[in-house]
Amino acid sequence: MTADENTHRAKDVVGLLEGLSTTRAIRRYVDEPIPEGVLRDIMFAATRAPSGSNRQPFRFLVLTDSAVAQQAKALIAVGAQKMWAQKRVTDGYDVGTGIQADSPKSRMANVMQEYVDNFSRVPVLVLACLVRYREPTPSEGASVYPACQNILLAARALGYGGVLTGFQAFAETELRELLNIPDDTALAGAITLGKPVGHHGPVRRVPMDELIYGDQWGTSPLWAIDPPGTAVMARRTQAENPTVTKK
Ligand SMILES: Cc1cc2nc3c(=O)[nH]c(=O)nc-3n(C[C@H](O)[C@H](O)[C@H](O)COP(=O)(O)O)c2cc1C
């Protein structure tokens, strides 16, 4: 890193609210590294995240272009390819609208296929870990995933992008050995980062009145209305998404 990169933070070009409403899952990257100064600013954001009692049990392995990094990426690539090959079938990506070349479903399938096929070449792989100080609890992820989201938001702010995945689970034993990860430490996620091919964009979500309730479960307050111009996703049926409230 040059002295200049070390002393001047990379340019933050996106406002906080704009950033969090336009940070997409980015799975296609330009074939170039992330400069160390930028990586420092992204990972600094991770270290500022909240955690229970401010214990900061999160640790991040940042894998770029060393031989070890390449091995780790290759290990996860194999697992991700197997997982996607299965999900492609079980989730029906190649049936229904999936057979229309330009449908959202087939576009998603193409992006995922390209992502897993090229996984070993992602510019940066960040393994998010959680040092356990007690038996696993259902809420322990709350002390590592805010930091993961800070990484994605900071990347967005600086002209980069990424996605949180669970792909590390498919190579956990090998990763532990390769990277010397202690037994008391959980592998919480694998984040890939790079310069996006294409752009971030407005995130597409169901309207907020489907997700925000007032005094009663299932009933949203009158103020729970998406801001004008929000990209909407069609409301989902319970069959499409089992978490949807029965009305
Ligand atoms: C807990 C969690 C696990 C995820 N696992 C994966 C994964 O294994 N592979 C992947 O490609 N994306 C994964 N994602 C990314 C989601 O698919 C993505 O955030 C979601 O589809 C919204 O994408 P969008 O912001 O581009 O609309 C995961 C996200 C979360 C929060």
Ligand as a Chemical Component Dictionary entry (heavy atoms), coordinates in Angstrom:
data_LIG
# 
_chem_comp.id                   LIG 
_chem_comp.type                 NON-POLYMER 
_chem_comp.pdbx_formal_charge   0 
_chem_comp.three_letter_code    LIG 
# 
loop_
_chem_comp_atom.comp_id 
_chem_comp_atom.atom_id 
_chem_comp_atom.alt_atom_id 
_chem_comp_atom.type_symbol 
_chem_comp_atom.charge 
_chem_comp_atom.model_Cartn_x 
_chem_comp_atom.model_Cartn_y 
_chem_comp_atom.model_Cartn_z 
_chem_comp_atom.pdbx_ordinal 
LIG C1  C1  C 0 -28.196 -15.625 5.296  1  
LIG C2  C2  C 0 -27.944 -15.453 3.814  2  
LIG C3  C3  C 0 -27.445 -16.511 3.079  3  
LIG C4  C4  C 0 -27.202 -16.361 1.703  4  
LIG N1  N1  N 0 -26.649 -17.408 1.018  5  
LIG C5  C5  C 0 -26.316 -17.240 -0.278 6  
LIG C6  C6  C 0 -25.620 -18.272 -0.967 7  
LIG O1  O1  O 0 -25.285 -19.321 -0.406 8  
LIG N2  N2  N 0 -25.301 -18.068 -2.268 9  
LIG C7  C7  C 0 -25.608 -16.892 -2.902 10 
LIG O2  O2  O 0 -25.266 -16.760 -4.080 11 
LIG N3  N3  N 0 -26.275 -15.884 -2.268 12 
LIG C8  C8  C 0 -26.623 -16.027 -0.971 13 
LIG N4  N4  N 0 -27.250 -15.010 -0.301 14 
LIG C9  C9  C 0 -27.613 -13.765 -1.013 15 
LIG C10 C10 C 0 -29.117 -13.661 -1.257 16 
LIG O3  O3  O 0 -29.493 -14.571 -2.258 17 
LIG C11 C11 C 0 -29.435 -12.218 -1.669 18 
LIG O4  O4  O 0 -29.084 -11.367 -0.598 19 
LIG C12 C12 C 0 -30.914 -12.035 -1.992 20 
LIG O5  O5  O 0 -31.298 -12.852 -3.057 21 
LIG C13 C13 C 0 -31.235 -10.590 -2.371 22 
LIG O6  O6  O 0 -30.512 -10.222 -3.510 23 
LIG P1  P1  P 0 -30.610 -8.717  -4.078 24 
LIG O7  O7  O 0 -30.153 -7.811  -2.969 25 
LIG O8  O8  O 0 -29.699 -8.653  -5.266 26 
LIG O9  O9  O 0 -32.044 -8.467  -4.431 27 
LIG C14 C14 C 0 -27.501 -15.134 1.049  28 
LIG C15 C15 C 0 -27.977 -14.045 1.821  29 
LIG C16 C16 C 0 -28.174 -14.198 3.179  30 
LIG C17 C17 C 0 -28.635 -12.991 3.996  31 
# 
loop_
_chem_comp_bond.comp_id 
_chem_comp_bond.atom_id_1 
_chem_comp_bond.atom_id_2 
_chem_comp_bond.value_order 
_chem_comp_bond.pdbx_ordinal 
LIG C1  C2  SING 1  
LIG C2  C3  SING 2  
LIG C2  C16 DOUB 3  
LIG C3  C4  DOUB 4  
LIG C4  N1  SING 5  
LIG C4  C14 SING 6  
LIG N1  C5  DOUB 7  
LIG C5  C6  SING 8  
LIG C5  C8  SING 9  
LIG C6  O1  DOUB 10 
LIG C6  N2  SING 11 
LIG N2  C7  SING 12 
LIG C7  O2  DOUB 13 
LIG C7  N3  SING 14 
LIG N3  C8  DOUB 15 
LIG C8  N4  SING 16 
LIG N4  C9  SING 17 
LIG N4  C14 SING 18 
LIG C9  C10 SING 19 
LIG C10 O3  SING 20 
LIG C10 C11 SING 21 
LIG C11 O4  SING 22 
LIG C11 C12 SING 23 
LIG C12 O5  SING 24 
LIG C12 C13 SING 25 
LIG C13 O6  SING 26 
LIG O6  P1  SING 27 
LIG P1  O7  DOUB 28 
LIG P1  O8  SING 29 
LIG P1  O9  SING 30 
LIG C14 C15 DOUB 31 
LIG C15 C16 SING 32 
LIG C16 C17 SING 33 
# 
